[in-house]
């Protein structure tokens, strides 16, 4: 994901591998947009999204998920995620999704 984002010209402000790290990293770097995997150790991306948005209601979070997790995507959107992208992530789809979220919310 980092390489895809950098190849699109984005600066990656932080990387987290667990849900708690995502919450802590967001608080430390306050990124413009966050990509959040649904499946992570210690706390899933839905709960991490809820926690981030509780403290930072303007956060723009895009969920990254696998096929077959439709209910989890709906749960993430209900938790406040602004969009989602399916794995395997294609660069052009990532660009389109980020552009859409930024145009709508930023």
ZIGI-V667278 format. One record per pair of residues at least 6 apart in sequence whose C-alpha atoms are under 6 Angstrom apart, sorted by sequence separation. I is the first residue (numbers start at 1). GAP is how many residues later the second one is. D is the distance in whole Angstrom. If there is no record, write none. Layout:
BEGIN
I_GAP_D / I_GAP_D
END
This chain:
BEGIN
16_6_5 / 38_6_6 / 38_7_4 / 37_8_6 / 36_9_6 / 62_19_6 / 61_20_5 / 62_20_6 / 64_20_6 / 66_20_5 / 19_21_6 / 61_21_6 / 62_21_5 / 63_21_4 / 64_21_5 / 65_21_5 / 66_21_5 / 18_22_5 / 62_22_5 / 64_22_6 / 65_22_6 / 18_23_5 / 19_24_5 / 19_25_6 / 23_25_6 / 35_26_6 / 37_26_6 / 33_27_5 / 34_27_5 / 35_27_5 / 36_27_5 / 37_27_5 / 38_27_6 / 33_28_6 / 35_28_6 / 36_28_6 / 19_29_5 / 23_29_6 / 50_29_6 / 46_30_5
END
